[in-house]
Amino acid sequence: MKNDSSKKDYVFYIQSDLPKPEAHLVQSTNAANGAANLGYSAVLVHLDKKAHLLNLVRPFYYQKSPENLAKYYNLHDNLKVASLPMPWPIDYVNNKLTNSNTIATKYYFPIHIFPNTQLFHSRNWNAVKAAIKHGIPAIYEHHHHEDKKFEPEIVNNPLLQITITVVDTIRNSMIANGMPPEKVIRLHNGFNHLFMHRQPEKAAQWRDKLLKNGQSYLVVYAGALQHFKGIDVLVDVAQQMPHVQFACAGGKPNEVEHYQQLAQAKQVSNITFLGYVLHDELAPLLQAADILAHPHCSGKAATFTSPLKLFDYLASGTPIVATEIPSLIEFKNTPAIAAWCEPDNPHQFAAALQKVLETHPRKIAGYSETIEFVKQFSWENRAAKILSYVDERFRPQLN
């Protein structure tokens, strides 16, 4: 198969409405953005479940990143976006014919997307299979453990260029489930350049807003509000350190409410749950902190958690206290983490925070060695690394 010069799009497909405050959506949108910033004709395709039924037959078109998506995920003008209208009863009536997966793979992809697609990239296995069956080279991302076996006719097809995961434990399980070892690479996520841009005035505003009752230290957590992420541990840590203000950015409204109630029940008044914070506000929040917290619980989730927020943390130049979990261990002998502690241990985490407060005074410009270290993990570098595994015949053309 030769490179078809009539096809040029590098398509990233997300089986979801956008925008939503979920880590896997931040990862997928920024991966597409990184490819676009390299100069490829990158197109982010996602679902639109708010569309009218008539939108199913409207002409299909790409547009530059809409303002709401661009601001939510800090996307750039180079990235093109297309939404797939999925009006009622799609996904509301339990039937194969009204399933968004069916509509996308049987209608939208063959008619509107594949004719212009040079390379297809998704975390949705059904979408990847559809691309390969229509003769489109594909890349598959797989970030969680699954017991399902991969179909031999798909994984052995030369059109499946490479599959990507973020930790060795998932790579091993993919191989055990039938993925050829030579087609699985482990590759970290990346950071958005917004987090490296210094915003001292906005950072000062965050400190003025959050620090109270004479407090002078701020510890920030950014990410999902779920038990396995160590949020319960962080509440217990805050209880031990009343002289420090803790702030958690992220989480769905019901999760925010749950942890607000938990903190109140434990009479912990020095932890604030901010809910989802847009990236243009999150970047100065990370820079405002004295320390960034990366807690985590032990258990199965600790074997596959992708350290997505770690790289944005590093780009901020703020000292980090992290839990020893498999996906972070390789950073132990680097300048990335200021202090480590074992999972599930609030006393040890509190002690680590206190030590770092003493040894790493806050720097408005951030710690330069940390910022320098993280530069290798940009989304653009990640995209270039992925494309180096793609057969030269199948690589999309630069604009």
Contacts in CASP RR format, 6 or more apart in sequence:
PFRMAT RR
TARGET T0000
AUTHOR 0000-0000-0000
METHOD contacts of the structure
MODEL  1
MKNDSSKKDYVFYIQSDLPKPEAHLVQSTNAANGAANLGYSAVLVHLDKK
AHLLNLVRPFYYQKSPENLAKYYNLHDNLKVASLPMPWPIDYVNNKLTNS
NTIATKYYFPIHIFPNTQLFHSRNWNAVKAAIKHGIPAIYEHHHHEDKKF
EPEIVNNPLLQITITVVDTIRNSMIANGMPPEKVIRLHNGFNHLFMHRQP
EKAAQWRDKLLKNGQSYLVVYAGALQHFKGIDVLVDVAQQMPHVQFACAG
GKPNEVEHYQQLAQAKQVSNITFLGYVLHDELAPLLQAADILAHPHCSGK
AATFTSPLKLFDYLASGTPIVATEIPSLIEFKNTPAIAAWCEPDNPHQFA
AALQKVLETHPRKIAGYSETIEFVKQFSWENRAAKILSYVDERFRPQLN
1 135 0 8 1.000
1 159 0 8 1.000
1 393 0 8 1.000
1 394 0 8 1.000
2 393 0 8 1.000
3 118 0 8 1.000
3 393 0 8 1.000
3 394 0 8 1.000
3 395 0 8 1.000
3 397 0 8 1.000
4 118 0 8 1.000
5 397 0 8 1.000
6 116 0 8 1.000
7 115 0 8 1.000
7 116 0 8 1.000
7 117 0 8 1.000
7 118 0 8 1.000
8 41 0 8 1.000
8 116 0 8 1.000
8 118 0 8 1.000
8 396 0 8 1.000
8 397 0 8 1.000
9 41 0 8 1.000
9 42 0 8 1.000
9 43 0 8 1.000
9 116 0 8 1.000
9 117 0 8 1.000
9 118 0 8 1.000
9 119 0 8 1.000
9 396 0 8 1.000
10 35 0 8 1.000
10 40 0 8 1.000
10 41 0 8 1.000
10 42 0 8 1.000
10 43 0 8 1.000
10 118 0 8 1.000
10 119 0 8 1.000
10 121 0 8 1.000
10 396 0 8 1.000
11 42 0 8 1.000
11 43 0 8 1.000
11 45 0 8 1.000
11 113 0 8 1.000
11 117 0 8 1.000
11 119 0 8 1.000
11 120 0 8 1.000
11 121 0 8 1.000
12 28 0 8 1.000
12 31 0 8 1.000
12 32 0 8 1.000
12 35 0 8 1.000
12 42 0 8 1.000
12 43 0 8 1.000
12 44 0 8 1.000
12 45 0 8 1.000
12 121 0 8 1.000
12 122 0 8 1.000
13 45 0 8 1.000
13 46 0 8 1.000
13 104 0 8 1.000
13 120 0 8 1.000
13 121 0 8 1.000
13 122 0 8 1.000
13 124 0 8 1.000
13 127 0 8 1.000
14 25 0 8 1.000
14 28 0 8 1.000
14 29 0 8 1.000
14 44 0 8 1.000
14 45 0 8 1.000
14 46 0 8 1.000
14 47 0 8 1.000
14 122 0 8 1.000
14 123 0 8 1.000
14 124 0 8 1.000
15 47 0 8 1.000
15 100 0 8 1.000
15 101 0 8 1.000
15 104 0 8 1.000
15 122 0 8 1.000
15 123 0 8 1.000
15 124 0 8 1.000
15 127 0 8 1.000
16 22 0 8 1.000
16 25 0 8 1.000
16 46 0 8 1.000
16 47 0 8 1.000
17 46 0 8 1.000
17 47 0 8 1.000
17 48 0 8 1.000
17 49 0 8 1.000
17 50 0 8 1.000
18 25 0 8 1.000
18 29 0 8 1.000
18 46 0 8 1.000
18 47 0 8 1.000
18 69 0 8 1.000
18 72 0 8 1.000
18 83 0 8 1.000
19 25 0 8 1.000
19 68 0 8 1.000
19 69 0 8 1.000
19 72 0 8 1.000
19 73 0 8 1.000
21 250 0 8 1.000
21 251 0 8 1.000
21 252 0 8 1.000
21 275 0 8 1.000
21 276 0 8 1.000
22 224 0 8 1.000
23 223 0 8 1.000
23 224 0 8 1.000
23 306 0 8 1.000
23 308 0 8 1.000
23 309 0 8 1.000
24 123 0 8 1.000
24 143 0 8 1.000
25 73 0 8 1.000
26 73 0 8 1.000
26 308 0 8 1.000
27 143 0 8 1.000
27 189 0 8 1.000
27 306 0 8 1.000
27 308 0 8 1.000
28 44 0 8 1.000
28 123 0 8 1.000
28 141 0 8 1.000
29 44 0 8 1.000
29 69 0 8 1.000
29 73 0 8 1.000
29 75 0 8 1.000
30 73 0 8 1.000
30 74 0 8 1.000
30 75 0 8 1.000
30 190 0 8 1.000
30 192 0 8 1.000
30 379 0 8 1.000
31 121 0 8 1.000
31 141 0 8 1.000
31 379 0 8 1.000
31 382 0 8 1.000
31 383 0 8 1.000
32 42 0 8 1.000
32 43 0 8 1.000
32 44 0 8 1.000
32 75 0 8 1.000
32 79 0 8 1.000
32 121 0 8 1.000
33 42 0 8 1.000
33 44 0 8 1.000
33 73 0 8 1.000
33 74 0 8 1.000
33 75 0 8 1.000
33 76 0 8 1.000
33 78 0 8 1.000
33 79 0 8 1.000
33 192 0 8 1.000
33 379 0 8 1.000
34 42 0 8 1.000
34 79 0 8 1.000
34 378 0 8 1.000
34 379 0 8 1.000
34 380 0 8 1.000
34 382 0 8 1.000
34 383 0 8 1.000
35 42 0 8 1.000
35 383 0 8 1.000
35 387 0 8 1.000
36 42 0 8 1.000
36 76 0 8 1.000
36 78 0 8 1.000
36 79 0 8 1.000
36 80 0 8 1.000
37 76 0 8 1.000
37 78 0 8 1.000
37 379 0 8 1.000
37 380 0 8 1.000
37 383 0 8 1.000
38 380 0 8 1.000
38 383 0 8 1.000
38 384 0 8 1.000
38 398 0 8 1.000
39 78 0 8 1.000
39 398 0 8 1.000
39 399 0 8 1.000
40 383 0 8 1.000
40 396 0 8 1.000
40 397 0 8 1.000
40 398 0 8 1.000
40 399 0 8 1.000
41 80 0 8 1.000
41 396 0 8 1.000
41 397 0 8 1.000
41 399 0 8 1.000
42 78 0 8 1.000
42 79 0 8 1.000
42 80 0 8 1.000
42 396 0 8 1.000
43 62 0 8 1.000
43 79 0 8 1.000
43 80 0 8 1.000
43 81 0 8 1.000
43 82 0 8 1.000
44 65 0 8 1.000
44 75 0 8 1.000
44 79 0 8 1.000
44 80 0 8 1.000
44 81 0 8 1.000
44 82 0 8 1.000
45 81 0 8 1.000
45 82 0 8 1.000
45 83 0 8 1.000
45 84 0 8 1.000
45 113 0 8 1.000
46 81 0 8 1.000
46 82 0 8 1.000
46 83 0 8 1.000
46 84 0 8 1.000
47 83 0 8 1.000
47 84 0 8 1.000
47 86 0 8 1.000
47 100 0 8 1.000
47 104 0 8 1.000
48 55 0 8 1.000
48 83 0 8 1.000
48 84 0 8 1.000
48 85 0 8 1.000
48 86 0 8 1.000
49 86 0 8 1.000
49 87 0 8 1.000
49 90 0 8 1.000
49 91 0 8 1.000
49 100 0 8 1.000
50 87 0 8 1.000
51 83 0 8 1.000
51 85 0 8 1.000
51 86 0 8 1.000
51 87 0 8 1.000
52 85 0 8 1.000
52 87 0 8 1.000
53 87 0 8 1.000
53 88 0 8 1.000
55 85 0 8 1.000
55 87 0 8 1.000
56 85 0 8 1.000
56 87 0 8 1.000
58 85 0 8 1.000
60 82 0 8 1.000
60 108 0 8 1.000
60 111 0 8 1.000
60 112 0 8 1.000
60 113 0 8 1.000
61 82 0 8 1.000
62 80 0 8 1.000
62 81 0 8 1.000
62 82 0 8 1.000
63 80 0 8 1.000
63 81 0 8 1.000
63 82 0 8 1.000
64 77 0 8 1.000
64 79 0 8 1.000
64 80 0 8 1.000
64 81 0 8 1.000
65 75 0 8 1.000
65 76 0 8 1.000
65 77 0 8 1.000
65 79 0 8 1.000
65 80 0 8 1.000
65 81 0 8 1.000
66 81 0 8 1.000
69 75 0 8 1.000
69 81 0 8 1.000
70 76 0 8 1.000
70 77 0 8 1.000
71 278 0 8 1.000
71 279 0 8 1.000
71 280 0 8 1.000
72 278 0 8 1.000
72 279 0 8 1.000
73 279 0 8 1.000
74 192 0 8 1.000
74 194 0 8 1.000
74 279 0 8 1.000
74 280 0 8 1.000
75 81 0 8 1.000
82 113 0 8 1.000
84 100 0 8 1.000
84 103 0 8 1.000
84 104 0 8 1.000
84 108 0 8 1.000
86 100 0 8 1.000
86 103 0 8 1.000
89 98 0 8 1.000
90 98 0 8 1.000
90 99 0 8 1.000
90 100 0 8 1.000
90 103 0 8 1.000
91 98 0 8 1.000
91 99 0 8 1.000
91 100 0 8 1.000
92 98 0 8 1.000
96 102 0 8 1.000
101 124 0 8 1.000
101 126 0 8 1.000
101 127 0 8 1.000
104 127 0 8 1.000
104 130 0 8 1.000
105 126 0 8 1.000
105 127 0 8 1.000
105 130 0 8 1.000
109 127 0 8 1.000
109 130 0 8 1.000
109 131 0 8 1.000
109 134 0 8 1.000
110 130 0 8 1.000
110 134 0 8 1.000
114 120 0 8 1.000
114 131 0 8 1.000
114 134 0 8 1.000
114 136 0 8 1.000
117 131 0 8 1.000
117 136 0 8 1.000
118 136 0 8 1.000
118 137 0 8 1.000
118 394 0 8 1.000
118 395 0 8 1.000
118 396 0 8 1.000
118 397 0 8 1.000
119 136 0 8 1.000
119 137 0 8 1.000
119 138 0 8 1.000
119 139 0 8 1.000
119 161 0 8 1.000
119 390 0 8 1.000
119 394 0 8 1.000
119 395 0 8 1.000
119 396 0 8 1.000
120 127 0 8 1.000
120 128 0 8 1.000
120 131 0 8 1.000
120 136 0 8 1.000
120 137 0 8 1.000
120 138 0 8 1.000
120 139 0 8 1.000
121 138 0 8 1.000
121 139 0 8 1.000
121 141 0 8 1.000
122 128 0 8 1.000
122 131 0 8 1.000
122 138 0 8 1.000
122 139 0 8 1.000
122 140 0 8 1.000
122 141 0 8 1.000
123 140 0 8 1.000
123 141 0 8 1.000
123 142 0 8 1.000
123 143 0 8 1.000
125 140 0 8 1.000
125 142 0 8 1.000
125 150 0 8 1.000
128 138 0 8 1.000
128 139 0 8 1.000
128 140 0 8 1.000
128 154 0 8 1.000
128 160 0 8 1.000
129 151 0 8 1.000
129 154 0 8 1.000
131 137 0 8 1.000
131 138 0 8 1.000
131 159 0 8 1.000
132 138 0 8 1.000
132 154 0 8 1.000
132 157 0 8 1.000
132 159 0 8 1.000
132 160 0 8 1.000
135 159 0 8 1.000
136 159 0 8 1.000
137 159 0 8 1.000
137 161 0 8 1.000
137 390 0 8 1.000
137 391 0 8 1.000
137 394 0 8 1.000
138 159 0 8 1.000
138 160 0 8 1.000
138 161 0 8 1.000
139 161 0 8 1.000
139 162 0 8 1.000
139 163 0 8 1.000
139 164 0 8 1.000
139 386 0 8 1.000
139 390 0 8 1.000
140 160 0 8 1.000
140 162 0 8 1.000
140 163 0 8 1.000
140 164 0 8 1.000
141 163 0 8 1.000
141 164 0 8 1.000
141 165 0 8 1.000
142 163 0 8 1.000
142 164 0 8 1.000
142 165 0 8 1.000
142 170 0 8 1.000
142 174 0 8 1.000
143 165 0 8 1.000
143 166 0 8 1.000
143 170 0 8 1.000
143 304 0 8 1.000
143 306 0 8 1.000
144 170 0 8 1.000
144 304 0 8 1.000
145 169 0 8 1.000
145 170 0 8 1.000
145 173 0 8 1.000
145 300 0 8 1.000
145 303 0 8 1.000
145 304 0 8 1.000
146 173 0 8 1.000
146 177 0 8 1.000
147 177 0 8 1.000
148 177 0 8 1.000
149 177 0 8 1.000
149 178 0 8 1.000
150 174 0 8 1.000
150 177 0 8 1.000
150 178 0 8 1.000
150 179 0 8 1.000
152 178 0 8 1.000
154 160 0 8 1.000
155 178 0 8 1.000
155 179 0 8 1.000
155 180 0 8 1.000
155 183 0 8 1.000
156 180 0 8 1.000
158 391 0 8 1.000
159 394 0 8 1.000
160 183 0 8 1.000
161 183 0 8 1.000
161 389 0 8 1.000
161 390 0 8 1.000
161 391 0 8 1.000
161 394 0 8 1.000
162 183 0 8 1.000
162 184 0 8 1.000
162 185 0 8 1.000
162 386 0 8 1.000
162 389 0 8 1.000
162 390 0 8 1.000
163 174 0 8 1.000
163 179 0 8 1.000
163 183 0 8 1.000
163 184 0 8 1.000
163 185 0 8 1.000
164 184 0 8 1.000
164 185 0 8 1.000
164 186 0 8 1.000
164 187 0 8 1.000
164 386 0 8 1.000
165 171 0 8 1.000
165 174 0 8 1.000
165 184 0 8 1.000
165 185 0 8 1.000
165 186 0 8 1.000
165 187 0 8 1.000
166 186 0 8 1.000
166 187 0 8 1.000
166 188 0 8 1.000
166 189 0 8 1.000
166 304 0 8 1.000
166 306 0 8 1.000
166 307 0 8 1.000
166 327 0 8 1.000
167 186 0 8 1.000
167 303 0 8 1.000
167 304 0 8 1.000
167 305 0 8 1.000
167 306 0 8 1.000
167 326 0 8 1.000
167 327 0 8 1.000
168 186 0 8 1.000
168 326 0 8 1.000
169 303 0 8 1.000
169 304 0 8 1.000
169 326 0 8 1.000
170 304 0 8 1.000
171 184 0 8 1.000
171 185 0 8 1.000
171 186 0 8 1.000
174 184 0 8 1.000
175 181 0 8 1.000
175 184 0 8 1.000
185 389 0 8 1.000
187 382 0 8 1.000
187 385 0 8 1.000
187 386 0 8 1.000
188 306 0 8 1.000
188 307 0 8 1.000
188 311 0 8 1.000
188 377 0 8 1.000
188 382 0 8 1.000
189 306 0 8 1.000
189 307 0 8 1.000
189 308 0 8 1.000
189 311 0 8 1.000
189 377 0 8 1.000
189 382 0 8 1.000
190 308 0 8 1.000
190 311 0 8 1.000
190 377 0 8 1.000
190 378 0 8 1.000
190 379 0 8 1.000
190 381 0 8 1.000
190 382 0 8 1.000
191 311 0 8 1.000
191 312 0 8 1.000
191 314 0 8 1.000
191 315 0 8 1.000
191 374 0 8 1.000
191 377 0 8 1.000
191 378 0 8 1.000
191 379 0 8 1.000
192 279 0 8 1.000
192 312 0 8 1.000
192 315 0 8 1.000
192 379 0 8 1.000
193 315 0 8 1.000
193 378 0 8 1.000
194 279 0 8 1.000
194 280 0 8 1.000
194 283 0 8 1.000
195 279 0 8 1.000
195 282 0 8 1.000
195 283 0 8 1.000
195 286 0 8 1.000
195 312 0 8 1.000
195 315 0 8 1.000
195 316 0 8 1.000
196 315 0 8 1.000
196 316 0 8 1.000
196 371 0 8 1.000
196 374 0 8 1.000
197 283 0 8 1.000
198 287 0 8 1.000
198 364 0 8 1.000
198 365 0 8 1.000
198 366 0 8 1.000
199 283 0 8 1.000
199 284 0 8 1.000
199 287 0 8 1.000
200 287 0 8 1.000
200 364 0 8 1.000
202 281 0 8 1.000
202 284 0 8 1.000
202 287 0 8 1.000
202 288 0 8 1.000
203 284 0 8 1.000
203 285 0 8 1.000
203 287 0 8 1.000
203 288 0 8 1.000
203 364 0 8 1.000
204 288 0 8 1.000
205 284 0 8 1.000
206 218 0 8 1.000
206 284 0 8 1.000
206 285 0 8 1.000
206 288 0 8 1.000
207 218 0 8 1.000
207 288 0 8 1.000
210 218 0 8 1.000
210 245 0 8 1.000
210 247 0 8 1.000
210 272 0 8 1.000
210 288 0 8 1.000
211 218 0 8 1.000
211 245 0 8 1.000
212 245 0 8 1.000
215 243 0 8 1.000
215 244 0 8 1.000
215 245 0 8 1.000
215 270 0 8 1.000
217 243 0 8 1.000
217 244 0 8 1.000
217 245 0 8 1.000
217 290 0 8 1.000
217 291 0 8 1.000
217 357 0 8 1.000
218 244 0 8 1.000
218 245 0 8 1.000
218 246 0 8 1.000
218 247 0 8 1.000
218 288 0 8 1.000
218 289 0 8 1.000
218 290 0 8 1.000
219 244 0 8 1.000
219 245 0 8 1.000
219 246 0 8 1.000
219 247 0 8 1.000
219 289 0 8 1.000
219 290 0 8 1.000
219 291 0 8 1.000
219 292 0 8 1.000
219 293 0 8 1.000
219 353 0 8 1.000
220 246 0 8 1.000
220 247 0 8 1.000
220 248 0 8 1.000
220 249 0 8 1.000
220 285 0 8 1.000
220 286 0 8 1.000
220 288 0 8 1.000
220 289 0 8 1.000
220 291 0 8 1.000
220 292 0 8 1.000
220 293 0 8 1.000
220 318 0 8 1.000
221 231 0 8 1.000
221 234 0 8 1.000
221 246 0 8 1.000
221 247 0 8 1.000
221 248 0 8 1.000
221 249 0 8 1.000
221 292 0 8 1.000
221 293 0 8 1.000
221 294 0 8 1.000
221 295 0 8 1.000
222 248 0 8 1.000
222 249 0 8 1.000
222 250 0 8 1.000
222 277 0 8 1.000
222 282 0 8 1.000
222 285 0 8 1.000
222 286 0 8 1.000
222 292 0 8 1.000
222 309 0 8 1.000
222 312 0 8 1.000
222 313 0 8 1.000
223 229 0 8 1.000
223 248 0 8 1.000
223 249 0 8 1.000
223 250 0 8 1.000
223 251 0 8 1.000
223 309 0 8 1.000
224 250 0 8 1.000
224 251 0 8 1.000
224 255 0 8 1.000
225 231 0 8 1.000
225 248 0 8 1.000
225 250 0 8 1.000
225 251 0 8 1.000
225 252 0 8 1.000
225 255 0 8 1.000
225 256 0 8 1.000
225 258 0 8 1.000
225 259 0 8 1.000
225 273 0 8 1.000
225 275 0 8 1.000
226 255 0 8 1.000
227 297 0 8 1.000
228 296 0 8 1.000
228 297 0 8 1.000
228 299 0 8 1.000
228 301 0 8 1.000
228 302 0 8 1.000
228 305 0 8 1.000
229 295 0 8 1.000
229 296 0 8 1.000
229 297 0 8 1.000
229 305 0 8 1.000
230 295 0 8 1.000
230 296 0 8 1.000
230 297 0 8 1.000
230 323 0 8 1.000
231 248 0 8 1.000
231 259 0 8 1.000
231 295 0 8 1.000
232 262 0 8 1.000
233 295 0 8 1.000
233 297 0 8 1.000
233 344 0 8 1.000
233 345 0 8 1.000
233 346 0 8 1.000
233 349 0 8 1.000
234 246 0 8 1.000
234 248 0 8 1.000
234 271 0 8 1.000
234 293 0 8 1.000
234 295 0 8 1.000
234 346 0 8 1.000
234 349 0 8 1.000
235 259 0 8 1.000
235 262 0 8 1.000
235 263 0 8 1.000
235 266 0 8 1.000
235 268 0 8 1.000
235 271 0 8 1.000
236 266 0 8 1.000
236 346 0 8 1.000
237 246 0 8 1.000
237 293 0 8 1.000
237 295 0 8 1.000
237 346 0 8 1.000
237 349 0 8 1.000
237 350 0 8 1.000
237 353 0 8 1.000
238 244 0 8 1.000
238 246 0 8 1.000
238 263 0 8 1.000
238 268 0 8 1.000
238 270 0 8 1.000
238 271 0 8 1.000
239 266 0 8 1.000
239 267 0 8 1.000
239 268 0 8 1.000
240 346 0 8 1.000
240 347 0 8 1.000
240 350 0 8 1.000
241 270 0 8 1.000
241 350 0 8 1.000
241 353 0 8 1.000
241 354 0 8 1.000
242 270 0 8 1.000
244 270 0 8 1.000
244 353 0 8 1.000
244 357 0 8 1.000
245 270 0 8 1.000
245 271 0 8 1.000
245 272 0 8 1.000
246 270 0 8 1.000
246 271 0 8 1.000
246 272 0 8 1.000
246 293 0 8 1.000
247 271 0 8 1.000
247 272 0 8 1.000
247 274 0 8 1.000
247 285 0 8 1.000
247 289 0 8 1.000
248 259 0 8 1.000
248 271 0 8 1.000
248 272 0 8 1.000
248 273 0 8 1.000
248 274 0 8 1.000
248 275 0 8 1.000
249 274 0 8 1.000
249 275 0 8 1.000
249 276 0 8 1.000
249 277 0 8 1.000
249 282 0 8 1.000
249 285 0 8 1.000
250 256 0 8 1.000
250 274 0 8 1.000
250 275 0 8 1.000
250 276 0 8 1.000
250 277 0 8 1.000
251 275 0 8 1.000
251 276 0 8 1.000
252 276 0 8 1.000
253 275 0 8 1.000
256 273 0 8 1.000
256 274 0 8 1.000
256 275 0 8 1.000
259 273 0 8 1.000
260 273 0 8 1.000
263 269 0 8 1.000
263 271 0 8 1.000
263 273 0 8 1.000
277 285 0 8 1.000
282 312 0 8 1.000
283 312 0 8 1.000
283 316 0 8 1.000
286 292 0 8 1.000
286 312 0 8 1.000
286 313 0 8 1.000
286 316 0 8 1.000
286 318 0 8 1.000
287 316 0 8 1.000
287 317 0 8 1.000
287 318 0 8 1.000
287 366 0 8 1.000
289 316 0 8 1.000
289 318 0 8 1.000
289 362 0 8 1.000
290 318 0 8 1.000
290 319 0 8 1.000
290 357 0 8 1.000
290 362 0 8 1.000
291 318 0 8 1.000
291 319 0 8 1.000
291 320 0 8 1.000
291 321 0 8 1.000
291 338 0 8 1.000
291 353 0 8 1.000
291 356 0 8 1.000
291 357 0 8 1.000
291 360 0 8 1.000
292 313 0 8 1.000
292 316 0 8 1.000
292 318 0 8 1.000
292 319 0 8 1.000
292 320 0 8 1.000
292 321 0 8 1.000
293 320 0 8 1.000
293 321 0 8 1.000
293 349 0 8 1.000
293 353 0 8 1.000
294 307 0 8 1.000
294 309 0 8 1.000
294 310 0 8 1.000
294 313 0 8 1.000
294 320 0 8 1.000
294 321 0 8 1.000
294 322 0 8 1.000
294 323 0 8 1.000
294 328 0 8 1.000
294 337 0 8 1.000
295 322 0 8 1.000
295 323 0 8 1.000
295 349 0 8 1.000
296 302 0 8 1.000
296 305 0 8 1.000
296 323 0 8 1.000
296 325 0 8 1.000
296 343 0 8 1.000
297 343 0 8 1.000
297 344 0 8 1.000
298 325 0 8 1.000
298 343 0 8 1.000
298 344 0 8 1.000
299 343 0 8 1.000
302 325 0 8 1.000
302 326 0 8 1.000
302 327 0 8 1.000
302 343 0 8 1.000
303 325 0 8 1.000
303 326 0 8 1.000
303 327 0 8 1.000
304 327 0 8 1.000
305 325 0 8 1.000
305 327 0 8 1.000
306 327 0 8 1.000
307 327 0 8 1.000
307 328 0 8 1.000
310 320 0 8 1.000
310 322 0 8 1.000
310 328 0 8 1.000
310 331 0 8 1.000
310 336 0 8 1.000
311 374 0 8 1.000
311 377 0 8 1.000
313 320 0 8 1.000
314 320 0 8 1.000
314 336 0 8 1.000
314 370 0 8 1.000
314 371 0 8 1.000
314 373 0 8 1.000
314 374 0 8 1.000
314 377 0 8 1.000
315 371 0 8 1.000
315 374 0 8 1.000
316 366 0 8 1.000
317 363 0 8 1.000
317 366 0 8 1.000
317 367 0 8 1.000
317 370 0 8 1.000
317 371 0 8 1.000
318 362 0 8 1.000
318 366 0 8 1.000
318 367 0 8 1.000
318 370 0 8 1.000
319 338 0 8 1.000
319 339 0 8 1.000
319 356 0 8 1.000
319 360 0 8 1.000
319 367 0 8 1.000
319 370 0 8 1.000
320 336 0 8 1.000
320 337 0 8 1.000
320 338 0 8 1.000
321 337 0 8 1.000
321 338 0 8 1.000
321 339 0 8 1.000
321 340 0 8 1.000
321 341 0 8 1.000
321 349 0 8 1.000
321 352 0 8 1.000
321 353 0 8 1.000
321 356 0 8 1.000
322 328 0 8 1.000
322 331 0 8 1.000
322 337 0 8 1.000
322 339 0 8 1.000
322 340 0 8 1.000
322 341 0 8 1.000
323 340 0 8 1.000
323 341 0 8 1.000
323 342 0 8 1.000
323 343 0 8 1.000
323 349 0 8 1.000
324 332 0 8 1.000
324 340 0 8 1.000
324 341 0 8 1.000
324 342 0 8 1.000
324 343 0 8 1.000
325 343 0 8 1.000
328 337 0 8 1.000
331 337 0 8 1.000
332 340 0 8 1.000
334 373 0 8 1.000
335 367 0 8 1.000
335 369 0 8 1.000
335 370 0 8 1.000
335 373 0 8 1.000
336 370 0 8 1.000
336 373 0 8 1.000
336 374 0 8 1.000
338 356 0 8 1.000
338 359 0 8 1.000
338 360 0 8 1.000
339 352 0 8 1.000
339 353 0 8 1.000
339 355 0 8 1.000
339 356 0 8 1.000
340 352 0 8 1.000
341 348 0 8 1.000
341 349 0 8 1.000
341 351 0 8 1.000
341 352 0 8 1.000
342 348 0 8 1.000
360 367 0 8 1.000
387 395 0 8 1.000
END
